[in-house]
Amino acid sequence: MISFRNLRLARGAKTLVEGATLQIHPGWRVGLTGANGSGKSSLFALLRDELHQEQGDLEMPPGWVVAHVAQETPGLPRPAIEYALDGDIELRKVEAELVEAEAAHAGERIGELHARLHEIGGYAARSRAAALLDGLGFSVADMERPVADFSGGWRMRLNLAQALMCRSDLLLLDEPTNHLDLDAVIWLEQWLRDYPGTLLLISHDREFLDACVTHVAHIEQQKLTLYSGGYSDFERQRGERLAQQQSLYERQQRQIAHMEDYVRRFRAKATKARQAQSRIKALERMERIAAAHVDTPFSFGFRPSPAAPDPLLQIEDGAVGYAGKTVLERIGLVLRPGERVGLLGRNGAGKSTLIKLLSGQLELAAGRRLEGKGLAIGYFAQHQLETLRPDESPLQHMLRLDPATREQELRDYLGGFDFRGDGNGGTSTPATAACGPFSGGEKSRLALALLIWQRPNLLLLDEPTNHLDLEMRHALTLALQDYDGGMVLVSHDRALLRATCDRFLLVDDGRVQPFDGDLDDYRDWLAARRAASAAAAQDPARGADKASRKAEREQAAADRQARLAARRPLVKELDQIEKKLAGWQGEKKLLDARLADPALYTGAEAAQLQTLLKRQAELSGWIDEAELRWLEISEALEGLPAD
């Protein structure tokens, strides 16, 4: 059990946690939350014995093995799977001792070491490491590649695999999903649910937290408070606690005001002096209740977009790739104003390639790309953070982008992204500070601020929530919900996808096809794919026999998705026409009855006659056009199979 007793934690002169007293029991999975800079990573450093408390006690079982994700990965020549296996320190130690014992022909020692190897699952360790790497998105060929061959994001995945490989009692994970795609996040979520040890998890992904944790430890105003349940439970309980705190605060303020008024009125009166002094002492002894604060530092929205063409962008029979290698082919895609499209697909399937094609950063190898007149694209990807000028401040970036706008208006806008003031105290990031030393989250906020200011009518977002905290993600979600342009989104944040996307496209096997389902259906699709791959790996001959049937099934599924894609807009339009017809026919029926009344032509209402006749003609024309379109759509649907 991990036990905190009256613990005070500080970094330099800044107190992070004060008076923390709580217990974390074995097997608990605890999400650690709080604003950036509140002390979450410092608490991890304390548990790793890299930092020591200022006062109080921290107790942990002395024999516990603690695993965490290393932040640096040296460019080693050893294969990725060997690097992952290094996470099991005892396994490597037993293997090394076994080599020495065999060289010395020490038979008894060899037997002991083989017994220990069996106890710790050493004979299955390599397959365990391969399963970890597969779940994190590495191919079979990748597993034998040198660590030095991988980019920074993939090296972080190797570090995560190494931490998961460790047979730990306590696992500390600090933003483990930052370098993962949605497929790997879903896999990691399941792995953590099955983890038998104690887990402490820092994450800004609310759906990931909800699925993984049994408790939430929240740092706020230097207090560490433990809540039971997932993240949604924590939000509800915290809201109730803050409401109660605010009620107590307001009641105490009324009591204080009453006592101060009494002192002010009767302090000078001899007959009341003793009572007044008694109230002064009571005020001095009173433990003041702080006002509850739930305000987010982020508040922004998209400025009105320019008039959008319809369609915004079309790709006809397109193909795209790199260095002569085709990644996606037969792309048929139409993006319309107001559409919210989420891209799904396994790692490496081509989601980012498609986003780059839509943004114009990649050219088609075949086919046509048609832009609507007046298209204004806003493109966000992590590599764009590198285009920020490190020696310039957020305010200078905004002035360079729009020199005609008043500085105060730009400052007000940046304040919505928590870039405020000139650095004279406060917790916000200064609007006038050079952005070179900014954290990943601060740079992402600035890049989003610059993008949103430009009023795009088509947003292309590739993992926009990386490095953003929960409050900023929530603010971005609200802003995207109110955005009136078109959007294509790649994200591993399922809460963002669920809240902002109306439909999904599946990028798989070199094709882009409509996905008929939601994120839960996609999770099931991934599980089925993994099971099929595992079965084929265990029985290659059977897998080869099934190859043609699999291709047939996939083609049938593709055909079905295409039919559904063709039917869906027609069915939607038909439904809209029927609703409009019902309204117009009802209005016309009432209007016909009124025009049939002789009193209308002789009474005081005769002046309205021309208006009513004009409206009757309008309704008749609309109804005729709608009925004709209804017949056209019905005939088209009859020619499309329903399934």
SEMIMAR-937302 format. One record per residue (C-alpha): residue number from 1; x, y, z. Coordinates in pm, whole numbers. Each point is the difference from the previous one (the first is absolute). Layout:
BEGIN
- k	u	v	w
- NUM	X	Y	Z
...
This chain:
BEGIN
- k	u	v	w
- 1	0	0	0
- 2	117	355	-77
- 3	-67	235	289
- 4	31	380	16
- 5	-14	161	345
- 6	-11	380	28
- 7	234	19	-299
- 8	134	326	-136
- 9	164	0	-345
- 10	182	296	-155
- 11	216	91	-298
- 12	243	271	111
- 13	-199	272	174
- 14	-332	-109	-155
- 15	-223	-224	212
- 16	-182	-253	-217
- 17	-184	-218	252
- 18	-72	84	363
- 19	-133	-229	275
- 20	-73	-301	-223
- 21	-135	-298	196
- 22	-135	-300	-193
- 23	55	-368	-76
- 24	26	-185	-332
- 25	-64	-372	36
- 26	161	-277	-208
- 27	-179	-60	-329
- 28	-157	347	-14
- 29	23	184	-331
- 30	20	369	83
- 31	-23	290	-246
- 32	205	301	113
- 33	-155	326	-124
- 34	54	372	47
- 35	97	310	-194
- 36	335	18	-178
- 37	268	87	255
- 38	-207	-119	297
- 39	250	-271	93
- 40	-108	-322	-172
- 41	340	-83	-151
- 42	172	106	324
- 43	-217	-250	189
- 44	120	-270	-241
- 45	361	108	66
- 46	-69	-36	373
- 47	-128	-356	-48
- 48	312	-82	-208
- 49	220	135	284
- 50	134	277	-225
- 51	-156	272	216
- 52	-59	22	375
- 53	-284	151	198
- 54	48	317	205
- 55	-190	-148	293
- 56	-230	-290	86
- 57	38	-366	-90
- 58	-20	-217	-311
- 59	-12	-374	59
- 60	28	-266	-273
- 61	65	-374	26
- 62	383	-28	-15
- 63	6	-291	-245
- 64	-224	155	-263
- 65	129	19	-357
- 66	-88	340	-151
- 67	-26	39	-380
- 68	-22	325	-193
- 69	50	121	-356
- 70	347	141	-69
- 71	-2	341	-171
- 72	318	-58	-202
- 73	78	-284	-241
- 74	363	-39	-110
- 75	60	-84	-367
- 76	97	-361	67
- 77	89	-257	-265
- 78	-190	-277	184
- 79	-331	-124	-144
- 80	-324	152	125
- 81	-122	-329	152
- 82	324	-38	199
- 83	-39	357	124
- 84	-353	-81	119
- 85	124	-316	174
- 86	251	214	193
- 87	-297	125	201
- 88	-6	-329	192
- 89	316	58	204
- 90	-12	-330	188
- 91	-42	-191	-327
- 92	313	162	-142
- 93	188	-70	324
- 94	-96	-370	-2
- 95	92	-28	-369
- 96	343	151	64
- 97	61	-229	300
- 98	-109	-299	-206
- 99	261	79	-266
- 100	268	16	271
- 101	-117	-325	163
- 102	0	-184	-333
- 103	350	128	-78
- 104	115	-130	340
- 105	-191	-331	-47
- 106	-167	57	339
- 107	-280	-254	-37
- 108	-180	65	330
- 109	4	377	-55
- 110	-128	-48	-357
- 111	-294	-200	135
- 112	-83	269	259
- 113	8	273	-261
- 114	-223	-193	-241
- 115	-247	-54	285
- 116	-1	373	72
- 117	-38	75	-370
- 118	-311	-220	-3
- 119	-139	174	312
- 120	25	348	-150
- 121	-139	-105	-340
- 122	333	44	-170
- 123	-65	-259	-271
- 124	-306	196	-117
- 125	165	340	44
- 126	84	49	-367
- 127	-357	-70	-113
- 128	-123	233	278
- 129	229	276	-129
- 130	-115	-62	-358
- 131	-365	29	110
- 132	77	333	173
- 133	173	139	-307
- 134	-281	-123	-227
- 135	-260	168	221
- 136	198	326	-14
- 137	3	-6	-380
- 138	331	-164	-92
- 139	2	-245	-291
- 140	184	-334	13
- 141	278	150	-213
- 142	24	304	230
- 143	74	-222	299
- 144	339	-99	-142
- 145	95	352	-110
- 146	263	188	205
- 147	-132	250	253
- 148	208	268	-172
- 149	-213	-33	-316
- 150	-317	126	171
- 151	-120	361	28
- 152	-58	174	332
- 153	-370	-92	29
- 154	68	-367	-74
- 155	288	-5	250
- 156	-245	122	265
- 157	-219	-300	-89
- 158	305	-223	53
- 159	50	157	343
- 160	-366	-68	80
- 161	41	-364	-112
- 162	305	-31	224
- 163	-197	134	300
- 164	-290	-240	-66
- 165	246	-288	-37
- 166	121	56	356
- 167	-179	-232	247
- 168	-69	294	229
- 169	-195	49	321
- 170	-51	370	-71
- 171	-31	144	-351
- 172	33	376	-49
- 173	-123	127	-338
- 174	25	370	-88
- 175	-206	82	-311
- 176	54	-341	-163
- 177	-243	72	-287
- 178	179	312	-129
- 179	194	-189	-267
- 180	-265	-264	-74
- 181	-273	-20	-261
- 182	-356	-109	77
- 183	68	-369	-67
- 184	290	-10	246
- 185	-199	200	258
- 186	-284	-255	-10
- 187	251	-286	34
- 188	181	169	293
- 189	-332	66	171
- 190	-76	-373	4
- 191	354	-87	111
- 192	-22	238	298
- 193	-339	-138	103
- 194	166	-342	28
- 195	313	128	177
- 196	20	-175	340
- 197	215	260	182
- 198	-66	352	124
- 199	-27	266	-270
- 200	46	377	24
- 201	-96	169	-326
- 202	31	360	-117
- 203	-214	59	-308
- 204	-199	277	-167
- 205	-224	-248	-184
- 206	-325	-19	198
- 207	-134	-311	-176
- 208	333	-179	52
- 209	-8	92	370
- 210	-361	-113	34
- 211	86	-341	-148
- 212	322	-57	198
- 213	-26	140	353
- 214	-185	-97	315
- 215	86	322	188
- 216	105	358	-77
- 217	251	200	207
- 218	-44	369	-82
- 219	244	282	81
- 220	-167	337	45
- 221	111	303	200
- 222	287	-208	149
- 223	-242	-264	130
- 224	9	-365	-109
- 225	-350	-152	18
- 226	-92	-362	-75
- 227	-330	-85	-171
- 228	-153	-342	-70
- 229	-103	-103	-352
- 230	104	104	-348
- 231	57	349	-136
- 232	-370	69	-65
- 233	-76	-100	361
- 234	277	235	116
- 235	-145	293	-198
- 236	-343	-56	155
- 237	135	-38	355
- 238	229	301	-35
- 239	-287	211	-132
- 240	-213	-96	300
- 241	286	74	240
- 242	69	339	-156
- 243	-370	90	12
- 244	-7	-90	368
- 245	321	196	62
- 246	-143	306	-175
- 247	-317	-22	208
- 248	204	-18	324
- 249	219	288	-120
- 250	-300	223	-71
- 251	-158	-85	337
- 252	325	77	180
- 253	35	330	-186
- 254	-347	101	122
- 255	99	-96	355
- 256	325	198	-23
- 257	-183	304	-139
- 258	-251	-15	286
- 259	276	-26	264
- 260	208	282	-158
- 261	-309	220	-15
- 262	-66	-67	372
- 263	361	87	87
- 264	-12	317	-209
- 265	-325	118	164
- 266	66	-88	364
- 267	378	-1	48
- 268	-1	352	148
- 269	-298	-60	233
- 270	103	-96	350
- 271	-306	-219	54
- 272	73	-202	-316
- 273	383	10	0
- 274	43	-348	153
- 275	-231	-161	-256
- 276	177	187	-282
- 277	344	-120	119
- 278	-137	-355	20
- 279	-108	20	-365
- 280	340	141	-106
- 281	173	-301	160
- 282	-249	-236	-165
- 283	76	157	-338
- 284	375	-43	60
- 285	-44	-368	94
- 286	-236	-79	-285
- 287	139	-240	-261
- 288	-85	171	-326
- 289	-167	-208	-273
- 290	136	73	-348
- 291	-237	82	-283
- 292	-45	-288	-244
- 293	169	50	-337
- 294	-94	-209	-303
- 295	76	253	-272
- 296	207	-126	-291
- 297	280	225	-130
- 298	-106	-79	-358
- 299	-286	166	-184
- 300	8	41	-377
- 301	-201	-64	-313
- 302	35	10	-377
- 303	-63	330	-171
- 304	-267	-14	-273
- 305	138	-177	-306
- 306	-15	154	-349
- 307	-273	-122	-233
- 308	73	-367	-69
- 309	-27	-162	-345
- 310	-201	-321	-36
- 311	177	-235	-30
- 312	306	128	182
- 313	241	-257	-144
- 314	-21	-308	-221
- 315	242	-283	-73
- 316	-94	-209	-304
- 317	160	-343	-55
- 318	311	123	179
- 319	325	-175	92
- 320	274	131	227
- 321	325	-127	146
- 322	368	67	63
- 323	314	-70	-205
- 324	-192	-187	-267
- 325	-181	-223	252
- 326	-380	30	2
- 327	-152	30	348
- 328	-364	68	-95
- 329	-179	-59	-331
- 330	-346	31	-154
- 331	-80	287	236
- 332	-346	140	-55
- 333	-81	272	252
- 334	-234	300	14
- 335	16	246	292
- 336	-295	232	50
- 337	-54	305	227
- 338	-91	-95	355
- 339	111	-363	-33
- 340	196	-146	297
- 341	205	-298	-115
- 342	217	-219	223
- 343	272	-219	-151
- 344	43	-351	143
- 345	258	-263	-86
- 346	293	-195	137
- 347	338	161	45
- 348	178	55	-331
- 349	-316	-48	-207
- 350	26	351	-146
- 351	-218	233	212
- 352	267	272	23
- 353	80	-52	-369
- 354	-364	70	-86
- 355	-3	313	219
- 356	317	126	-174
- 357	-160	-67	-339
- 358	-312	196	97
- 359	214	287	131
- 360	194	20	-326
- 361	334	-98	157
- 362	1	-318	-211
- 363	-87	-17	-368
- 364	-206	-270	-166
- 365	184	-271	-190
- 366	-321	-61	-194
- 367	-354	136	-12
- 368	-134	353	52
- 369	-13	241	296
- 370	-274	264	-36
- 371	-16	296	240
- 372	-314	208	37
- 373	35	371	-71
- 374	66	179	328
- 375	137	-307	183
- 376	201	105	308
- 377	187	-291	160
- 378	120	-4	359
- 379	250	-284	51
- 380	138	-111	338
- 381	262	-270	51
- 382	267	-51	265
- 383	288	74	-237
- 384	-142	350	-46
- 385	111	86	354
- 386	351	11	-143
- 387	-101	292	-224
- 388	-57	225	304
- 389	275	263	34
- 390	177	-82	330
- 391	119	357	58
- 392	-348	152	-43
- 393	-286	18	249
- 394	-363	-102	-55
- 395	-88	368	-40
- 396	274	50	-262
- 397	-128	-305	-191
- 398	-350	151	-2
- 399	125	344	-108
- 400	196	-159	-284
- 401	-313	-191	-105
- 402	-234	301	19
- 403	183	333	35
- 404	-317	202	-71
- 405	-178	-113	320
- 406	40	195	323
- 407	246	-151	248
- 408	-256	-4	282
- 409	-243	-202	-212
- 410	275	-254	-72
- 411	89	-14	371
- 412	-365	-64	88
- 413	-12	-281	-255
- 414	323	-159	128
- 415	-142	17	353
- 416	-257	-259	-105
- 417	293	-239	-55
- 418	150	97	341
- 419	270	226	-140
- 420	-41	302	226
- 421	192	301	121
- 422	373	64	-10
- 423	120	-257	253
- 424	-56	200	319
- 425	-122	-288	215
- 426	-300	-227	-51
- 427	-27	-352	-138
- 428	-69	92	-363
- 429	264	-9	-273
- 430	117	357	-76
- 431	-120	130	-337
- 432	333	181	-45
- 433	236	-288	87
- 434	213	-158	-274
- 435	-157	-335	-93
- 436	329	-193	-37
- 437	-6	-136	359
- 438	-376	-74	-12
- 439	-123	-350	83
- 440	-162	-217	-267
- 441	-343	96	133
- 442	73	373	-12
- 443	131	-26	-358
- 444	-309	-200	-103
- 445	-225	267	152
- 446	183	273	-190
- 447	-15	-192	-330
- 448	-375	-51	47
- 449	-49	368	83
- 450	178	102	-322
- 451	-202	-251	-203
- 452	-339	101	142
- 453	66	373	-54
- 454	29	-58	-377
- 455	-371	-94	-31
- 456	28	-324	-202
- 457	-312	-155	-150
- 458	165	-346	-15
- 459	192	-125	304
- 460	250	-286	-35
- 461	114	-111	345
- 462	263	-273	52
- 463	23	-88	372
- 464	-81	353	127
- 465	-27	-107	367
- 466	357	-127	44
- 467	150	174	307
- 468	-326	184	79
- 469	-139	-32	352
- 470	-358	-97	83
- 471	-128	357	30
- 472	146	103	-337
- 473	-136	-316	-165
- 474	-344	82	137
- 475	22	358	-129
- 476	110	-125	-344
- 477	-288	-248	-8
- 478	-254	276	74
- 479	156	227	-264
- 480	-11	-276	-264
- 481	-363	-76	84
- 482	-89	362	-80
- 483	223	18	-311
- 484	-212	34	-314
- 485	254	-113	-262
- 486	106	-344	-123
- 487	243	-211	200
- 488	215	-311	-40
- 489	147	-131	326
- 490	262	-258	95
- 491	20	-49	377
- 492	58	-265	265
- 493	-228	198	235
- 494	-330	-186	-24
- 495	-188	261	204
- 496	92	259	-265
- 497	-93	-233	-286
- 498	-336	-90	154
- 499	-88	363	74
- 500	97	156	-334
- 501	-24	-258	-285
- 502	-319	-81	-189
- 503	145	-281	-212
- 504	317	-208	-31
- 505	219	-115	-286
- 506	210	-314	31
- 507	351	15	-147
- 508	109	-361	-49
- 509	181	-216	-256
- 510	76	299	-221
- 511	-366	109	-27
- 512	-218	273	152
- 513	-354	-123	65
- 514	-300	107	211
- 515	-10	-176	338
- 516	-353	-99	92
- 517	19	17	378
- 518	125	191	302
- 519	319	-21	209
- 520	-126	-304	190
- 521	-53	-178	-331
- 522	351	103	-102
- 523	141	-148	322
- 524	-174	-329	-84
- 525	133	17	-357
- 526	355	40	134
- 527	-45	-294	237
- 528	-121	-220	-286
- 529	297	103	-213
- 530	245	-82	281
- 531	-164	-338	62
- 532	17	-85	-371
- 533	368	101	-16
- 534	81	-207	308
- 535	-179	-305	-143
- 536	184	34	-332
- 537	333	32	183
- 538	-65	-321	199
- 539	-105	-197	-308
- 540	165	147	-312
- 541	-135	-272	-232
- 542	-355	59	118
- 543	55	372	-31
- 544	114	-44	-361
- 545	-309	-212	-76
- 546	-221	274	138
- 547	170	281	-193
- 548	-233	-15	-299
- 549	-311	-25	221
- 550	125	292	207
- 551	49	205	-317
- 552	-353	-91	-110
- 553	-143	99	339
- 554	189	328	-3
- 555	-115	76	-353
- 556	-358	-85	97
- 557	33	227	303
- 558	144	274	-219
- 559	-287	-39	-247
- 560	-252	13	285
- 561	163	313	144
- 562	-8	158	-349
- 563	-372	-84	-38
- 564	-73	140	343
- 565	202	312	-82
- 566	-203	46	-317
- 567	-333	-56	178
- 568	67	205	312
- 569	-15	354	-151
- 570	-306	-96	-210
- 571	-186	-139	302
- 572	93	311	199
- 573	-124	232	-277
- 574	-320	-204	-35
- 575	-67	35	373
- 576	56	377	-18
- 577	-234	32	-301
- 578	-276	-195	179
- 579	27	227	304
- 580	-14	313	-216
- 581	-292	-137	-204
- 582	-196	-71	316
- 583	47	358	117
- 584	-75	160	-337
- 585	-307	-218	-66
- 586	-138	75	345
- 587	47	375	-48
- 588	-153	-14	-350
- 589	-305	-192	128
- 590	-69	272	256
- 591	62	269	-262
- 592	-237	-166	-251
- 593	-274	-13	264
- 594	49	366	77
- 595	-7	103	-366
- 596	-323	-201	-46
- 597	-174	218	259
- 598	-219	266	-181
- 599	36	237	296
- 600	366	44	-86
- 601	-86	179	-325
- 602	-243	253	149
- 603	110	58	356
- 604	282	194	160
- 605	246	-277	-86
- 606	-38	58	-376
- 607	326	204	8
- 608	190	-320	80
- 609	-133	-181	-307
- 610	300	64	-226
- 611	245	-111	269
- 612	-194	-321	65
- 613	-32	-82	-371
- 614	377	59	-48
- 615	77	-233	293
- 616	-239	-263	-145
- 617	186	10	-332
- 618	339	-27	176
- 619	-112	-302	198
- 620	-146	-168	-310
- 621	330	47	-188
- 622	210	-133	290
- 623	-226	-301	44
- 624	13	-85	-373
- 625	381	21	-7
- 626	36	-202	320
- 627	-237	-274	-122
- 628	194	-25	-327
- 629	331	-28	188
- 630	-159	-257	236
- 631	-90	-218	-299
- 632	353	33	-148
- 633	165	-105	328
- 634	-244	-288	52
- 635	83	-135	-348
- 636	374	37	70
- 637	-32	-187	330
- 638	-188	-283	-170
- 639	305	-51	-221
- 640	232	-28	303
- 641	-4	-322	207
- 642	-96	67	361
- 643	266	-236	134
